[in-house]
Amino acid sequence: MASAPQESSLENPAPGLVLVGVGPGDPELLTVAAVRAIEAAAVVAYPVAREGATGMAAAIAAPWIAPHQRRLPLVFPMVAEAEPRLAAWQAAAEALAAEVAAGQAVVLLCEGDVSLFASSSYVLLALRQRHPACPVRLVPGVAAVCAAAAAASGAGMPWPLALQSEGLWIRPTPEAPAGLEALLACAAAEGSVLALLKLGHRWSWVRELLAARGLLEAALFARRVGWPDQLVAPAAAVPAGEQTYFSLLLIRQGRPSVLP
């Protein structure tokens, strides 16, 4: 009979940094490992878009953040310019390394997964360059793409992300139609499902392009997966118009020949 996993000590956690994926929105999607890491931390760090903001990752993990834990918001500006983003990642790495050097157990919360288009990935790279001796551990989280497929399937719209020999391509939505045309052609040639993230304002022309190619009816649209205002629906049911940054599409251009 297998023994139960040992519980980590919450009273005297070892100094170090844990990057914790908290999933796309629903607090119930945090893993046991994520909850344990948060509860064991003396300092809970999380990204915010500007000074004074709450931060989506912190909102997701709120049920497990205790009043005695010190909060450390880190500003990650949502801008296109490289210089402010580089400065923010480096400043975050310095702040986190300083906490660890002072003997603190620290977690950095990250929406979704810690390694998939994640702010924590840039902090990790900056830490490894500037503070290679800083102990870092990663706890993976549920990605929005996976949560969207599960939500659709649970709502009577079966949407397996990949079947049999299919591939799965996860890409940010291209800025222009030509880029999406090229992606669709390559994905179709390789028999891969295409997941488009960061849909946002591009939805108007993306919808038109998919409709012209006969792909709209079979595509799945998801917005703010895991949040109370979540929308998961056939793409054809979503009218043209600007969507939030946290919107995505799942596109399958063919199906395996052998299915139930």
C-alpha positions in Angstrom: 0.0 0.0 0.0 1.4 3.3 -1.0 2.1 5.8 1.7 0.5 9.2 1.7 2.6 12.1 0.6 4.4 14.0 3.4 3.1 17.4 4.1 5.6 20.3 3.8 6.2 22.3 6.9 4.2 25.6 6.9 5.9 26.9 10.0 9.6 27.0 8.9 9.6 26.8 5.1 13.1 26.9 3.5 14.1 30.2 1.8 13.6 30.1 -1.9 11.3 31.1 -4.7 8.4 29.0 -6.1 6.8 30.1 -9.4 3.2 28.9 -9.1 0.7 28.5 -12.0 -2.8 29.3 -10.6 -4.8 28.4 -13.7 -6.9 30.6 -16.0 -9.5 31.9 -13.5 -11.3 29.3 -11.4 -9.7 28.9 -7.9 -10.8 25.3 -7.9 -8.3 24.6 -10.7 -5.3 25.2 -8.5 -3.3 22.0 -8.0 -2.6 20.6 -4.5 1.1 21.5 -5.1 0.1 25.1 -5.9 -2.0 25.5 -2.7 0.7 24.0 -0.5 3.3 26.3 -2.0 1.2 29.4 -1.4 0.3 28.4 2.1 4.0 27.8 3.0 5.2 31.2 1.7 5.9 34.2 3.9 5.8 36.5 0.8 3.3 36.2 -2.0 4.4 38.1 -5.1 2.2 38.6 -8.1 2.1 40.7 -11.3 0.0 43.8 -11.7 -0.4 46.0 -14.8 0.0 49.2 -12.8 0.7 50.5 -9.2 -2.3 49.9 -7.0 -4.0 47.2 -9.1 -5.1 43.9 -7.6 -3.7 41.5 -10.2 -5.6 38.6 -11.8 -3.3 35.9 -10.5 -3.7 37.2 -6.9 -7.5 37.3 -7.3 -7.5 33.7 -8.4 -5.4 32.5 -5.5 -7.1 34.8 -2.9 -8.8 31.9 -1.1 -5.3 30.6 -0.1 -3.6 33.8 0.8 -3.7 34.4 4.5 -3.7 37.9 6.2 -0.3 37.3 7.8 1.4 36.7 4.5 3.1 39.8 3.0 2.0 40.7 -0.5 4.5 41.9 -3.0 2.9 43.3 -6.2 5.3 43.5 -9.1 4.4 45.9 -12.0 4.5 44.3 -15.5 3.3 47.0 -17.9 1.1 45.9 -20.7 3.0 47.8 -23.4 4.4 46.9 -26.8 7.8 48.6 -26.3 10.6 46.4 -25.2 12.5 48.7 -22.8 9.7 49.0 -20.2 9.1 45.3 -20.2 12.8 44.4 -19.9 13.2 46.9 -17.0 10.1 45.4 -15.3 11.4 41.8 -15.6 14.8 42.8 -14.2 13.3 44.8 -11.4 11.1 41.9 -10.4 14.0 39.5 -10.5 16.0 41.8 -8.2 13.1 42.2 -5.7 12.5 38.5 -5.6 16.2 37.6 -5.2 16.4 40.1 -2.4 13.5 38.5 -0.5 15.1 35.1 -0.8 18.5 36.4 0.2 16.8 37.8 3.4 15.7 34.3 4.2 12.1 34.4 3.0 10.1 31.7 1.4 8.5 33.4 -1.6 5.9 32.5 -4.3 5.4 34.3 -7.5 1.8 33.7 -8.8 1.2 33.4 -12.5 -2.1 33.1 -14.3 -2.4 29.9 -16.3 0.8 27.9 -16.5 4.2 29.2 -15.5 6.0 28.2 -18.7 3.4 29.1 -21.4 3.5 32.7 -22.6 4.0 33.6 -18.9 5.4 36.7 -17.3 7.1 34.3 -14.8 9.2 32.9 -17.6 10.9 36.2 -18.2 11.5 36.6 -14.5 13.0 33.1 -14.4 15.4 34.0 -17.3 16.4 37.2 -15.6 17.0 35.4 -12.3 19.2 32.8 -13.9 21.3 35.5 -15.6 21.6 37.9 -12.6 21.2 35.6 -9.6 22.0 32.0 -10.7 22.4 30.8 -7.1 18.8 31.8 -6.2 16.8 28.5 -5.5 13.8 28.4 -7.8 11.1 25.7 -8.1 8.2 25.7 -10.6 4.7 24.4 -10.1 2.8 24.0 -13.4 -0.8 25.2 -13.8 -3.8 24.6 -16.0 -3.5 26.5 -19.3 -6.5 28.4 -20.7 -6.4 26.3 -23.8 -6.9 23.1 -21.8 -9.6 24.7 -19.6 -11.5 26.0 -22.6 -11.6 22.5 -24.3 -12.7 21.0 -21.0 -15.4 23.6 -20.4 -16.8 23.1 -23.9 -16.9 19.4 -23.6 -18.6 19.6 -20.3 -21.2 21.9 -21.8 -22.1 19.4 -24.5 -19.7 20.6 -27.2 -17.1 17.8 -27.4 -13.8 19.5 -28.2 -10.8 17.2 -27.6 -7.6 19.2 -28.1 -5.8 16.6 -30.1 -6.8 13.1 -31.3 -4.6 10.2 -32.5 -1.8 11.6 -34.7 -3.0 15.3 -34.7 -0.6 17.9 -33.6 -1.5 21.0 -31.5 -0.1 24.4 -32.4 -0.5 27.1 -29.8 0.2 30.6 -31.2 -0.6 34.2 -30.5 -3.1 35.5 -33.0 -1.3 37.1 -35.9 -1.6 40.9 -36.4 -2.8 40.6 -40.0 -4.9 38.3 -42.1 -1.9 37.2 -44.2 -0.2 35.8 -41.1 -3.3 33.8 -40.1 -3.7 32.5 -43.7 -0.2 31.1 -43.5 -0.7 29.6 -40.1 -3.9 27.9 -41.2 -2.3 26.5 -44.3 0.6 25.0 -42.4 -1.6 23.6 -39.7 -3.9 22.0 -42.3 -0.9 20.5 -44.1 0.4 18.9 -40.9 -3.0 17.8 -39.6 -2.7 20.0 -36.5 -5.3 21.8 -34.4 -4.6 25.5 -34.1 -5.1 27.3 -30.8 -5.0 31.1 -31.2 -4.4 33.1 -28.0 -4.6 36.9 -27.3 -7.4 37.3 -29.8 -8.7 40.7 -28.6 -9.3 43.4 -31.1 -8.5 41.0 -34.0 -11.7 39.1 -33.8 -13.6 41.1 -36.3 -11.3 40.3 -39.2 -10.5 36.8 -37.9 -14.2 35.9 -37.8 -14.5 37.1 -41.4 -11.5 35.1 -42.6 -12.7 31.9 -40.9 -16.2 32.3 -42.4 -14.7 32.8 -45.9 -12.7 29.5 -45.5 -15.7 27.6 -44.1 -14.0 27.1 -40.7 -16.2 29.3 -38.5 -18.9 26.7 -37.7 -16.4 24.1 -36.3 -14.2 26.6 -34.4 -14.6 27.1 -30.7 -14.5 30.6 -29.1 -13.6 31.1 -25.4 -13.4 34.3 -23.3 -12.2 34.7 -19.7 -12.2 31.0 -19.1 -12.7 30.1 -15.5 -14.1 33.5 -14.4 -17.8 34.1 -13.5 -18.3 35.9 -16.9 -16.8 33.0 -18.8 -18.0 32.5 -22.4 -17.4 29.3 -24.3 -19.3 29.0 -27.5 -19.2 28.0 -31.2 -17.3 30.7 -32.9 -20.2 31.3 -35.3 -22.4 32.3 -32.3 -20.0 35.2 -31.4 -20.7 38.4 -33.3 -17.9 40.5 -34.8 -16.5 43.1 -32.5 -13.5 43.7 -30.2 -13.0 41.0 -27.6 -10.9 41.0 -24.4 -7.2 40.2 -24.4 -8.1 37.0 -22.6 -9.9 35.4 -25.6 -8.9 32.4 -27.6 -9.9 30.3 -30.5 -9.6 26.5 -31.2 -9.6 25.6 -34.9 -9.8 22.1 -36.3 -9.6 21.9 -40.1 -10.1 18.1 -40.5 -10.8 15.1 -38.4 -9.1 11.7 -37.9 -10.6 9.0 -40.2 -11.3 6.6 -37.3 -13.6 8.0 -34.6 -16.4 6.6 -32.5 
